[in-house]
């Protein structure tokens, strides 16, 4: 359950990119949770994480989803 993420202390995320930098369908609800304006900027301060990106490096937006996820987790106080 994505709502439990603020209580998680360690996580590894594997994010893929499809087409022209698009997220896969199963990522969209997770992303909607992360971009809520009601999430405090320090809501993930206890989280240490790693993000692994999968994609085709011949596309201009290679690993776009992984880069966006990484930045948003940092913005919410998580530590890479």
N, CA, C and O atoms as a Maestro MAE file, in Angstrom:
{
 s_m_m2io_version
 :::
 2.0.0
}

f_m_ct {
 s_m_title
 :::
 protein
 m_atom[320] {
  # First column is atom index #
  i_m_mmod_type
  r_m_x_coord
  r_m_y_coord
  r_m_z_coord
  i_m_residue_number
  s_m_chain_name
  s_m_pdb_residue_name
  s_m_pdb_atom_name
  i_m_atomic_number
  :::
  1 25 0.852 -1.186 0.000 1 A "UNK " " N  " 7
  2 3 0.000 0.000 0.000 1 A "UNK " " CA " 6
  3 2 0.892 1.241 0.000 1 A "UNK " " C  " 6
  4 15 1.699 1.432 0.910 1 A "UNK " " O  " 8
  5 25 0.747 2.057 -0.992 2 A "UNK " " N  " 7
  6 3 1.598 3.243 -1.164 2 A "UNK " " CA " 6
  7 2 1.468 4.219 0.003 2 A "UNK " " C  " 6
  8 15 2.402 4.972 0.278 2 A "UNK " " O  " 8
  9 25 0.346 4.219 0.684 3 A "UNK " " N  " 7
  10 3 0.161 5.141 1.817 3 A "UNK " " CA " 6
  11 2 1.075 4.814 2.986 3 A "UNK " " C  " 6
  12 15 1.264 5.646 3.874 3 A "UNK " " O  " 8
  13 25 1.647 3.611 2.999 4 A "UNK " " N  " 7
  14 3 2.576 3.213 4.060 4 A "UNK " " CA " 6
  15 2 3.987 3.731 3.812 4 A "UNK " " C  " 6
  16 15 4.841 3.630 4.694 4 A "UNK " " O  " 8
  17 25 4.247 4.280 2.641 5 A "UNK " " N  " 7
  18 3 5.595 4.727 2.291 5 A "UNK " " CA " 6
  19 2 6.221 5.671 3.315 5 A "UNK " " C  " 6
  20 15 7.412 5.523 3.590 5 A "UNK " " O  " 8
  21 25 5.502 6.628 3.896 6 A "UNK " " N  " 7
  22 3 6.149 7.501 4.886 6 A "UNK " " CA " 6
  23 2 6.705 6.773 6.119 6 A "UNK " " C  " 6
  24 15 7.540 7.327 6.833 6 A "UNK " " O  " 8
  25 25 6.255 5.552 6.372 7 A "UNK " " N  " 7
  26 3 6.774 4.815 7.529 7 A "UNK " " CA " 6
  27 2 7.874 3.820 7.144 7 A "UNK " " C  " 6
  28 15 8.422 3.148 8.017 7 A "UNK " " O  " 8
  29 25 8.200 3.716 5.874 8 A "UNK " " N  " 7
  30 3 9.245 2.806 5.395 8 A "UNK " " CA " 6
  31 2 10.609 3.462 5.608 8 A "UNK " " C  " 6
  32 15 10.760 4.668 5.411 8 A "UNK " " O  " 8
  33 25 11.605 2.661 6.014 9 A "UNK " " N  " 7
  34 3 12.940 3.217 6.258 9 A "UNK " " CA " 6
  35 2 13.930 2.936 5.130 9 A "UNK " " C  " 6
  36 15 14.880 3.696 4.939 9 A "UNK " " O  " 8
  37 25 13.718 1.848 4.380 10 A "UNK " " N  " 7
  38 3 14.613 1.503 3.272 10 A "UNK " " CA " 6
  39 2 13.776 0.987 2.105 10 A "UNK " " C  " 6
  40 15 12.827 0.226 2.300 10 A "UNK " " O  " 8
  41 25 14.135 1.406 0.887 11 A "UNK " " N  " 7
  42 3 13.400 0.941 -0.288 11 A "UNK " " CA " 6
  43 2 14.288 0.976 -1.523 11 A "UNK " " C  " 6
  44 15 15.172 1.822 -1.657 11 A "UNK " " O  " 8
  45 25 14.028 0.041 -2.412 12 A "UNK " " N  " 7
  46 3 14.662 0.005 -3.723 12 A "UNK " " CA " 6
  47 2 13.535 0.090 -4.743 12 A "UNK " " C  " 6
  48 15 12.599 -0.708 -4.709 12 A "UNK " " O  " 8
  49 25 13.625 1.051 -5.642 13 A "UNK " " N  " 7
  50 3 12.613 1.256 -6.679 13 A "UNK " " CA " 6
  51 2 13.201 0.876 -8.027 13 A "UNK " " C  " 6
  52 15 14.331 1.248 -8.345 13 A "UNK " " O  " 8
  53 25 12.446 0.143 -8.808 14 A "UNK " " N  " 7
  54 3 12.820 -0.187 -10.178 14 A "UNK " " CA " 6
  55 2 11.771 0.459 -11.062 14 A "UNK " " C  " 6
  56 15 10.591 0.113 -10.991 14 A "UNK " " O  " 8
  57 25 12.197 1.394 -11.892 15 A "UNK " " N  " 7
  58 3 11.264 2.164 -12.708 15 A "UNK " " CA " 6
  59 2 11.610 2.000 -14.185 15 A "UNK " " C  " 6
  60 15 12.764 2.146 -14.587 15 A "UNK " " O  " 8
  61 25 10.605 1.701 -14.973 16 A "UNK " " N  " 7
  62 3 10.835 1.576 -16.413 16 A "UNK " " CA " 6
  63 2 10.208 2.751 -17.152 16 A "UNK " " C  " 6
  64 15 9.335 3.445 -16.631 16 A "UNK " " O  " 8
  65 25 10.669 2.949 -18.353 17 A "UNK " " N  " 7
  66 3 10.136 3.985 -19.224 17 A "UNK " " CA " 6
  67 2 9.654 3.308 -20.496 17 A "UNK " " C  " 6
  68 15 10.348 2.459 -21.056 17 A "UNK " " O  " 8
  69 25 8.470 3.682 -20.949 18 A "UNK " " N  " 7
  70 3 7.944 3.120 -22.189 18 A "UNK " " CA " 6
  71 2 7.788 4.228 -23.222 18 A "UNK " " C  " 6
  72 15 7.659 5.404 -22.880 18 A "UNK " " O  " 8
  73 25 7.802 3.833 -24.485 19 A "UNK " " N  " 7
  74 3 7.579 4.811 -25.550 19 A "UNK " " CA " 6
  75 2 8.532 5.993 -25.457 19 A "UNK " " C  " 6
  76 15 9.746 5.816 -25.360 19 A "UNK " " O  " 8
  77 25 7.985 7.178 -25.486 20 A "UNK " " N  " 7
  78 3 8.780 8.407 -25.465 20 A "UNK " " CA " 6
  79 2 8.893 8.979 -24.046 20 A "UNK " " C  " 6
  80 15 8.602 10.155 -23.828 20 A "UNK " " O  " 8
  81 25 9.311 8.158 -23.091 21 A "UNK " " N  " 7
  82 3 9.477 8.637 -21.731 21 A "UNK " " CA " 6
  83 2 8.246 8.481 -20.872 21 A "UNK " " C  " 6
  84 15 8.153 9.091 -19.806 21 A "UNK " " O  " 8
  85 25 7.299 7.675 -21.314 22 A "UNK " " N  " 7
  86 3 6.057 7.494 -20.579 22 A "UNK " " CA " 6
  87 2 6.213 6.466 -19.465 22 A "UNK " " C  " 6
  88 15 6.973 5.508 -19.603 22 A "UNK " " O  " 8
  89 25 5.491 6.665 -18.357 23 A "UNK " " N  " 7
  90 3 5.528 5.673 -17.283 23 A "UNK " " CA " 6
  91 2 4.636 4.483 -17.620 23 A "UNK " " C  " 6
  92 15 3.680 4.631 -18.381 23 A "UNK " " O  " 8
  93 25 4.925 3.320 -17.076 24 A "UNK " " N  " 7
  94 3 4.022 2.188 -17.258 24 A "UNK " " CA " 6
  95 2 2.731 2.417 -16.460 24 A "UNK " " C  " 6
  96 15 2.705 3.225 -15.532 24 A "UNK " " O  " 8
  97 25 1.688 1.717 -16.819 25 A "UNK " " N  " 7
  98 3 0.381 1.896 -16.174 25 A "UNK " " CA " 6
  99 2 0.448 1.710 -14.662 25 A "UNK " " C  " 6
  100 15 -0.171 2.477 -13.925 25 A "UNK " " O  " 8
  101 25 1.185 0.709 -14.183 26 A "UNK " " N  " 7
  102 3 1.200 0.435 -12.747 26 A "UNK " " CA " 6
  103 2 1.972 1.477 -11.929 26 A "UNK " " C  " 6
  104 15 1.958 1.424 -10.699 26 A "UNK " " O  " 8
  105 25 2.629 2.402 -12.581 27 A "UNK " " N  " 7
  106 3 3.356 3.473 -11.891 27 A "UNK " " CA " 6
  107 2 2.459 4.678 -11.618 27 A "UNK " " C  " 6
  108 15 2.719 5.449 -10.694 27 A "UNK " " O  " 8
  109 25 1.417 4.842 -12.408 28 A "UNK " " N  " 7
  110 3 0.625 6.070 -12.380 28 A "UNK " " CA " 6
  111 2 -0.043 6.339 -11.035 28 A "UNK " " C  " 6
  112 15 -0.014 7.480 -10.572 28 A "UNK " " O  " 8
  113 25 -0.640 5.345 -10.391 29 A "UNK " " N  " 7
  114 3 -1.280 5.591 -9.089 29 A "UNK " " CA " 6
  115 2 -0.233 5.897 -8.014 29 A "UNK " " C  " 6
  116 15 -0.468 6.716 -7.125 29 A "UNK " " O  " 8
  117 25 0.920 5.236 -8.101 30 A "UNK " " N  " 7
  118 3 2.012 5.518 -7.168 30 A "UNK " " CA " 6
  119 2 2.475 6.966 -7.332 30 A "UNK " " C  " 6
  120 15 2.688 7.670 -6.345 30 A "UNK " " O  " 8
  121 25 2.630 7.403 -8.571 31 A "UNK " " N  " 7
  122 3 3.065 8.773 -8.848 31 A "UNK " " CA " 6
  123 2 2.036 9.780 -8.353 31 A "UNK " " C  " 6
  124 15 2.404 10.818 -7.802 31 A "UNK " " O  " 8
  125 25 0.760 9.490 -8.541 32 A "UNK " " N  " 7
  126 3 -0.291 10.400 -8.079 32 A "UNK " " CA " 6
  127 2 -0.197 10.608 -6.565 32 A "UNK " " C  " 6
  128 15 -0.431 11.713 -6.074 32 A "UNK " " O  " 8
  129 25 0.140 9.564 -5.836 33 A "UNK " " N  " 7
  130 3 0.336 9.705 -4.388 33 A "UNK " " CA " 6
  131 2 1.529 10.618 -4.096 33 A "UNK " " C  " 6
  132 15 1.440 11.498 -3.239 33 A "UNK " " O  " 8
  133 25 2.626 10.417 -4.794 34 A "UNK " " N  " 7
  134 3 3.851 11.189 -4.520 34 A "UNK " " CA " 6
  135 2 3.730 12.669 -4.853 34 A "UNK " " C  " 6
  136 15 4.430 13.489 -4.259 34 A "UNK " " O  " 8
  137 25 2.866 13.024 -5.779 35 A "UNK " " N  " 7
  138 3 2.783 14.431 -6.166 35 A "UNK " " CA " 6
  139 2 1.657 15.186 -5.461 35 A "UNK " " C  " 6
  140 15 1.364 16.333 -5.800 35 A "UNK " " O  " 8
  141 25 1.030 14.542 -4.486 36 A "UNK " " N  " 7
  142 3 -0.018 15.238 -3.733 36 A "UNK " " CA " 6
  143 2 0.564 16.472 -3.048 36 A "UNK " " C  " 6
  144 15 1.620 16.410 -2.417 36 A "UNK " " O  " 8
  145 25 -0.123 17.563 -3.179 37 A "UNK " " N  " 7
  146 3 0.338 18.799 -2.526 37 A "UNK " " CA " 6
  147 2 0.228 18.710 -1.016 37 A "UNK " " C  " 6
  148 15 0.898 19.451 -0.298 37 A "UNK " " O  " 8
  149 25 -0.610 17.810 -0.531 38 A "UNK " " N  " 7
  150 3 -0.795 17.675 0.912 38 A "UNK " " CA " 6
  151 2 0.350 16.920 1.592 38 A "UNK " " C  " 6
  152 15 0.422 16.886 2.821 38 A "UNK " " O  " 8
  153 25 1.249 16.312 0.800 39 A "UNK " " N  " 7
  154 3 2.397 15.627 1.402 39 A "UNK " " CA " 6
  155 2 3.395 16.669 1.910 39 A "UNK " " C  " 6
  156 15 3.851 17.513 1.138 39 A "UNK " " O  " 8
  157 25 3.736 16.618 3.185 40 A "UNK " " N  " 7
  158 3 4.731 17.569 3.706 40 A "UNK " " CA " 6
  159 2 6.096 17.347 3.047 40 A "UNK " " C  " 6
  160 15 6.430 16.226 2.664 40 A "UNK " " O  " 8
  161 25 6.870 18.403 2.918 41 A "UNK " " N  " 7
  162 3 8.190 18.327 2.278 41 A "UNK " " CA " 6
  163 2 9.132 17.363 2.996 41 A "UNK " " C  " 6
  164 15 10.108 16.908 2.400 41 A "UNK " " O  " 8
  165 25 8.869 17.048 4.232 42 A "UNK " " N  " 7
  166 3 9.744 16.138 4.983 42 A "UNK " " CA " 6
  167 2 9.071 14.792 5.242 42 A "UNK " " C  " 6
  168 15 9.513 14.051 6.119 42 A "UNK " " O  " 8
  169 25 8.034 14.466 4.516 43 A "UNK " " N  " 7
  170 3 7.253 13.259 4.797 43 A "UNK " " CA " 6
  171 2 8.035 11.961 4.600 43 A "UNK " " C  " 6
  172 15 7.644 10.925 5.139 43 A "UNK " " O  " 8
  173 25 9.118 11.994 3.848 44 A "UNK " " N  " 7
  174 3 9.922 10.783 3.632 44 A "UNK " " CA " 6
  175 2 11.317 10.912 4.240 44 A "UNK " " C  " 6
  176 15 12.254 10.262 3.777 44 A "UNK " " O  " 8
  177 25 11.460 11.730 5.255 45 A "UNK " " N  " 7
  178 3 12.790 11.975 5.819 45 A "UNK " " CA " 6
  179 2 13.431 10.735 6.440 45 A "UNK " " C  " 6
  180 15 14.652 10.700 6.592 45 A "UNK " " O  " 8
  181 25 12.656 9.724 6.799 46 A "UNK " " N  " 7
  182 3 13.249 8.512 7.375 46 A "UNK " " CA " 6
  183 2 13.582 7.468 6.311 46 A "UNK " " C  " 6
  184 15 14.069 6.387 6.642 46 A "UNK " " O  " 8
  185 25 13.329 7.774 5.043 47 A "UNK " " N  " 7
  186 3 13.542 6.812 3.964 47 A "UNK " " CA " 6
  187 2 14.924 6.951 3.344 47 A "UNK " " C  " 6
  188 15 15.333 8.039 2.938 47 A "UNK " " O  " 8
  189 25 15.636 5.831 3.278 48 A "UNK " " N  " 7
  190 3 16.867 5.728 2.487 48 A "UNK " " CA " 6
  191 2 16.504 4.872 1.286 48 A "UNK " " C  " 6
  192 15 15.863 3.832 1.438 48 A "UNK " " O  " 8
  193 25 16.908 5.299 0.086 49 A "UNK " " N  " 7
  194 3 16.416 4.626 -1.111 49 A "UNK " " CA " 6
  195 2 17.446 4.538 -2.221 49 A "UNK " " C  " 6
  196 15 18.470 5.221 -2.211 49 A "UNK " " O  " 8
  197 25 17.140 3.674 -3.178 50 A "UNK " " N  " 7
  198 3 17.871 3.581 -4.442 50 A "UNK " " CA " 6
  199 2 16.833 3.477 -5.553 50 A "UNK " " C  " 6
  200 15 15.770 2.884 -5.368 50 A "UNK " " O  " 8
  201 25 17.146 4.052 -6.694 51 A "UNK " " N  " 7
  202 3 16.268 3.963 -7.864 51 A "UNK " " CA " 6
  203 2 17.078 3.367 -9.012 51 A "UNK " " C  " 6
  204 15 18.165 3.843 -9.339 51 A "UNK " " O  " 8
  205 25 16.528 2.324 -9.609 52 A "UNK " " N  " 7
  206 3 17.117 1.719 -10.796 52 A "UNK " " CA " 6
  207 2 16.174 1.979 -11.961 52 A "UNK " " C  " 6
  208 15 14.978 1.701 -11.874 52 A "UNK " " O  " 8
  209 25 16.709 2.508 -13.043 53 A "UNK " " N  " 7
  210 3 15.882 2.815 -14.203 53 A "UNK " " CA " 6
  211 2 16.115 1.843 -15.336 53 A "UNK " " C  " 6
  212 15 17.247 1.448 -15.617 53 A "UNK " " O  " 8
  213 25 15.026 1.463 -15.985 54 A "UNK " " N  " 7
  214 3 15.081 0.569 -17.137 54 A "UNK " " CA " 6
  215 2 14.517 1.300 -18.346 54 A "UNK " " C  " 6
  216 15 13.499 1.985 -18.246 54 A "UNK " " O  " 8
  217 25 15.174 1.154 -19.476 55 A "UNK " " N  " 7
  218 3 14.670 1.803 -20.677 55 A "UNK " " CA " 6
  219 2 15.632 1.617 -21.832 55 A "UNK " " C  " 6
  220 15 16.674 0.975 -21.694 55 A "UNK " " O  " 8
  221 25 15.284 2.169 -22.940 56 A "UNK " " N  " 7
  222 3 16.078 2.076 -24.155 56 A "UNK " " CA " 6
  223 2 16.872 3.366 -24.319 56 A "UNK " " C  " 6
  224 15 16.289 4.433 -24.509 56 A "UNK " " O  " 8
  225 25 18.183 3.278 -24.248 57 A "UNK " " N  " 7
  226 3 19.034 4.473 -24.274 57 A "UNK " " CA " 6
  227 2 19.028 5.189 -25.626 57 A "UNK " " C  " 6
  228 15 19.600 6.273 -25.745 57 A "UNK " " O  " 8
  229 25 18.404 4.614 -26.631 58 A "UNK " " N  " 7
  230 3 18.341 5.304 -27.919 58 A "UNK " " CA " 6
  231 2 17.227 6.353 -27.955 58 A "UNK " " C  " 6
  232 15 17.139 7.122 -28.912 58 A "UNK " " O  " 8
  233 25 16.386 6.394 -26.937 59 A "UNK " " N  " 7
  234 3 15.316 7.382 -26.877 59 A "UNK " " CA " 6
  235 2 15.775 8.641 -26.140 59 A "UNK " " C  " 6
  236 15 16.571 8.548 -25.205 59 A "UNK " " O  " 8
  237 25 15.288 9.808 -26.543 60 A "UNK " " N  " 7
  238 3 15.692 11.066 -25.900 60 A "UNK " " CA " 6
  239 2 15.332 11.130 -24.405 60 A "UNK " " C  " 6
  240 15 16.061 11.743 -23.625 60 A "UNK " " O  " 8
  241 25 14.241 10.517 -24.008 61 A "UNK " " N  " 7
  242 3 13.825 10.564 -22.602 61 A "UNK " " CA " 6
  243 2 14.168 9.262 -21.876 61 A "UNK " " C  " 6
  244 15 13.389 8.764 -21.063 61 A "UNK " " O  " 8
  245 25 15.332 8.732 -22.181 62 A "UNK " " N  " 7
  246 3 15.832 7.517 -21.543 62 A "UNK " " CA " 6
  247 2 15.829 7.681 -20.022 62 A "UNK " " C  " 6
  248 15 16.384 8.648 -19.499 62 A "UNK " " O  " 8
  249 25 15.219 6.757 -19.330 63 A "UNK " " N  " 7
  250 3 15.130 6.748 -17.855 63 A "UNK " " CA " 6
  251 2 14.445 7.984 -17.285 63 A "UNK " " C  " 6
  252 15 14.721 8.379 -16.152 63 A "UNK " " O  " 8
  253 25 13.580 8.578 -18.039 64 A "UNK " " N  " 7
  254 3 12.861 9.773 -17.587 64 A "UNK " " CA " 6
  255 2 12.072 9.505 -16.302 64 A "UNK " " C  " 6
  256 15 12.094 10.319 -15.380 64 A "UNK " " O  " 8
  257 25 11.386 8.384 -16.242 65 A "UNK " " N  " 7
  258 3 10.576 8.047 -15.068 65 A "UNK " " CA " 6
  259 2 11.471 7.882 -13.843 65 A "UNK " " C  " 6
  260 15 11.138 8.383 -12.768 65 A "UNK " " O  " 8
  261 25 12.580 7.201 -13.984 66 A "UNK " " N  " 7
  262 3 13.494 6.995 -12.852 66 A "UNK " " CA " 6
  263 2 14.060 8.322 -12.354 66 A "UNK " " C  " 6
  264 15 14.172 8.534 -11.146 66 A "UNK " " O  " 8
  265 25 14.414 9.208 -13.266 67 A "UNK " " N  " 7
  266 3 14.958 10.516 -12.861 67 A "UNK " " CA " 6
  267 2 13.901 11.353 -12.132 67 A "UNK " " C  " 6
  268 15 14.199 11.998 -11.127 67 A "UNK " " O  " 8
  269 25 12.669 11.339 -12.643 68 A "UNK " " N  " 7
  270 3 11.571 12.068 -11.984 68 A "UNK " " CA " 6
  271 2 11.305 11.501 -10.595 68 A "UNK " " C  " 6
  272 15 11.127 12.254 -9.637 68 A "UNK " " O  " 8
  273 25 11.279 10.176 -10.487 69 A "UNK " " N  " 7
  274 3 11.033 9.530 -9.199 69 A "UNK " " CA " 6
  275 2 12.140 9.874 -8.215 69 A "UNK " " C  " 6
  276 15 11.858 10.231 -7.072 69 A "UNK " " O  " 8
  277 25 13.387 9.774 -8.636 70 A "UNK " " N  " 7
  278 3 14.515 10.105 -7.771 70 A "UNK " " CA " 6
  279 2 14.369 11.520 -7.219 70 A "UNK " " C  " 6
  280 15 14.486 11.736 -6.013 70 A "UNK " " O  " 8
  281 25 14.115 12.475 -8.097 71 A "UNK " " N  " 7
  282 3 14.026 13.872 -7.667 71 A "UNK " " CA " 6
  283 2 12.863 14.101 -6.718 71 A "UNK " " C  " 6
  284 15 12.996 14.842 -5.744 71 A "UNK " " O  " 8
  285 25 11.725 13.475 -6.990 72 A "UNK " " N  " 7
  286 3 10.563 13.675 -6.116 72 A "UNK " " CA " 6
  287 2 10.809 13.084 -4.735 72 A "UNK " " C  " 6
  288 15 10.415 13.683 -3.734 72 A "UNK " " O  " 8
  289 25 11.448 11.929 -4.659 73 A "UNK " " N  " 7
  290 3 11.765 11.343 -3.355 73 A "UNK " " CA " 6
  291 2 12.699 12.256 -2.566 73 A "UNK " " C  " 6
  292 15 12.505 12.445 -1.365 73 A "UNK " " O  " 8
  293 25 13.702 12.819 -3.220 74 A "UNK " " N  " 7
  294 3 14.604 13.771 -2.563 74 A "UNK " " CA " 6
  295 2 13.825 15.009 -2.110 74 A "UNK " " C  " 6
  296 15 14.032 15.505 -1.002 74 A "UNK " " O  " 8
  297 25 12.933 15.503 -2.967 75 A "UNK " " N  " 7
  298 3 12.124 16.680 -2.621 75 A "UNK " " CA " 6
  299 2 11.279 16.435 -1.375 75 A "UNK " " C  " 6
  300 15 10.962 17.371 -0.640 75 A "UNK " " O  " 8
  301 25 10.916 15.182 -1.141 76 A "UNK " " N  " 7
  302 3 10.094 14.838 0.038 76 A "UNK " " CA " 6
  303 2 10.948 14.445 1.248 76 A "UNK " " C  " 6
  304 15 10.425 13.963 2.253 76 A "UNK " " O  " 8
  305 25 12.255 14.654 1.145 77 A "UNK " " N  " 7
  306 3 13.136 14.464 2.301 77 A "UNK " " CA " 6
  307 2 13.866 13.142 2.372 77 A "UNK " " C  " 6
  308 15 14.627 12.918 3.313 77 A "UNK " " O  " 8
  309 25 13.658 12.247 1.400 78 A "UNK " " N  " 7
  310 3 14.330 10.954 1.420 78 A "UNK " " CA " 6
  311 2 15.813 11.113 1.086 78 A "UNK " " C  " 6
  312 15 16.224 12.097 0.471 78 A "UNK " " O  " 8
  313 25 16.605 10.125 1.503 79 A "UNK " " N  " 7
  314 3 18.059 10.168 1.301 79 A "UNK " " CA " 6
  315 2 18.473 9.047 0.348 79 A "UNK " " C  " 6
  316 15 18.186 7.876 0.599 79 A "UNK " " O  " 8
  317 25 19.149 9.410 -0.747 80 A "UNK " " N  " 7
  318 3 19.605 8.342 -1.682 80 A "UNK " " CA " 6
  319 2 20.753 7.545 -1.101 80 A "UNK " " C  " 6
  320 15 21.251 6.621 -1.745 80 A "UNK " " O  " 8
  :::
 }
 m_bond[319] {
  # First column is bond index #
  i_m_from
  i_m_to
  i_m_order
  :::
  1 1 2 1
  2 2 3 1
  3 3 4 2
  4 3 5 1
  5 5 6 1
  6 6 7 1
  7 7 8 2
  8 7 9 1
  9 9 10 1
  10 10 11 1
  11 11 12 2
  12 11 13 1
  13 13 14 1
  14 14 15 1
  15 15 16 2
  16 15 17 1
  17 17 18 1
  18 18 19 1
  19 19 20 2
  20 19 21 1
  21 21 22 1
  22 22 23 1
  23 23 24 2
  24 23 25 1
  25 25 26 1
  26 26 27 1
  27 27 28 2
  28 27 29 1
  29 29 30 1
  30 30 31 1
  31 31 32 2
  32 31 33 1
  33 33 34 1
  34 34 35 1
  35 35 36 2
  36 35 37 1
  37 37 38 1
  38 38 39 1
  39 39 40 2
  40 39 41 1
  41 41 42 1
  42 42 43 1
  43 43 44 2
  44 43 45 1
  45 45 46 1
  46 46 47 1
  47 47 48 2
  48 47 49 1
  49 49 50 1
  50 50 51 1
  51 51 52 2
  52 51 53 1
  53 53 54 1
  54 54 55 1
  55 55 56 2
  56 55 57 1
  57 57 58 1
  58 58 59 1
  59 59 60 2
  60 59 61 1
  61 61 62 1
  62 62 63 1
  63 63 64 2
  64 63 65 1
  65 65 66 1
  66 66 67 1
  67 67 68 2
  68 67 69 1
  69 69 70 1
  70 70 71 1
  71 71 72 2
  72 71 73 1
  73 73 74 1
  74 74 75 1
  75 75 76 2
  76 75 77 1
  77 77 78 1
  78 78 79 1
  79 79 80 2
  80 79 81 1
  81 81 82 1
  82 82 83 1
  83 83 84 2
  84 83 85 1
  85 85 86 1
  86 86 87 1
  87 87 88 2
  88 87 89 1
  89 89 90 1
  90 90 91 1
  91 91 92 2
  92 91 93 1
  93 93 94 1
  94 94 95 1
  95 95 96 2
  96 95 97 1
  97 97 98 1
  98 98 99 1
  99 99 100 2
  100 99 101 1
  101 101 102 1
  102 102 103 1
  103 103 104 2
  104 103 105 1
  105 105 106 1
  106 106 107 1
  107 107 108 2
  108 107 109 1
  109 109 110 1
  110 110 111 1
  111 111 112 2
  112 111 113 1
  113 113 114 1
  114 114 115 1
  115 115 116 2
  116 115 117 1
  117 117 118 1
  118 118 119 1
  119 119 120 2
  120 119 121 1
  121 121 122 1
  122 122 123 1
  123 123 124 2
  124 123 125 1
  125 125 126 1
  126 126 127 1
  127 127 128 2
  128 127 129 1
  129 129 130 1
  130 130 131 1
  131 131 132 2
  132 131 133 1
  133 133 134 1
  134 134 135 1
  135 135 136 2
  136 135 137 1
  137 137 138 1
  138 138 139 1
  139 139 140 2
  140 139 141 1
  141 141 142 1
  142 142 143 1
  143 143 144 2
  144 143 145 1
  145 145 146 1
  146 146 147 1
  147 147 148 2
  148 147 149 1
  149 149 150 1
  150 150 151 1
  151 151 152 2
  152 151 153 1
  153 153 154 1
  154 154 155 1
  155 155 156 2
  156 155 157 1
  157 157 158 1
  158 158 159 1
  159 159 160 2
  160 159 161 1
  161 161 162 1
  162 162 163 1
  163 163 164 2
  164 163 165 1
  165 165 166 1
  166 166 167 1
  167 167 168 2
  168 167 169 1
  169 169 170 1
  170 170 171 1
  171 171 172 2
  172 171 173 1
  173 173 174 1
  174 174 175 1
  175 175 176 2
  176 175 177 1
  177 177 178 1
  178 178 179 1
  179 179 180 2
  180 179 181 1
  181 181 182 1
  182 182 183 1
  183 183 184 2
  184 183 185 1
  185 185 186 1
  186 186 187 1
  187 187 188 2
  188 187 189 1
  189 189 190 1
  190 190 191 1
  191 191 192 2
  192 191 193 1
  193 193 194 1
  194 194 195 1
  195 195 196 2
  196 195 197 1
  197 197 198 1
  198 198 199 1
  199 199 200 2
  200 199 201 1
  201 201 202 1
  202 202 203 1
  203 203 204 2
  204 203 205 1
  205 205 206 1
  206 206 207 1
  207 207 208 2
  208 207 209 1
  209 209 210 1
  210 210 211 1
  211 211 212 2
  212 211 213 1
  213 213 214 1
  214 214 215 1
  215 215 216 2
  216 215 217 1
  217 217 218 1
  218 218 219 1
  219 219 220 2
  220 219 221 1
  221 221 222 1
  222 222 223 1
  223 223 224 2
  224 223 225 1
  225 225 226 1
  226 226 227 1
  227 227 228 2
  228 227 229 1
  229 229 230 1
  230 230 231 1
  231 231 232 2
  232 231 233 1
  233 233 234 1
  234 234 235 1
  235 235 236 2
  236 235 237 1
  237 237 238 1
  238 238 239 1
  239 239 240 2
  240 239 241 1
  241 241 242 1
  242 242 243 1
  243 243 244 2
  244 243 245 1
  245 245 246 1
  246 246 247 1
  247 247 248 2
  248 247 249 1
  249 249 250 1
  250 250 251 1
  251 251 252 2
  252 251 253 1
  253 253 254 1
  254 254 255 1
  255 255 256 2
  256 255 257 1
  257 257 258 1
  258 258 259 1
  259 259 260 2
  260 259 261 1
  261 261 262 1
  262 262 263 1
  263 263 264 2
  264 263 265 1
  265 265 266 1
  266 266 267 1
  267 267 268 2
  268 267 269 1
  269 269 270 1
  270 270 271 1
  271 271 272 2
  272 271 273 1
  273 273 274 1
  274 274 275 1
  275 275 276 2
  276 275 277 1
  277 277 278 1
  278 278 279 1
  279 279 280 2
  280 279 281 1
  281 281 282 1
  282 282 283 1
  283 283 284 2
  284 283 285 1
  285 285 286 1
  286 286 287 1
  287 287 288 2
  288 287 289 1
  289 289 290 1
  290 290 291 1
  291 291 292 2
  292 291 293 1
  293 293 294 1
  294 294 295 1
  295 295 296 2
  296 295 297 1
  297 297 298 1
  298 298 299 1
  299 299 300 2
  300 299 301 1
  301 301 302 1
  302 302 303 1
  303 303 304 2
  304 303 305 1
  305 305 306 1
  306 306 307 1
  307 307 308 2
  308 307 309 1
  309 309 310 1
  310 310 311 1
  311 311 312 2
  312 311 313 1
  313 313 314 1
  314 314 315 1
  315 315 316 2
  316 315 317 1
  317 317 318 1
  318 318 319 1
  319 319 320 2
  :::
 }
}
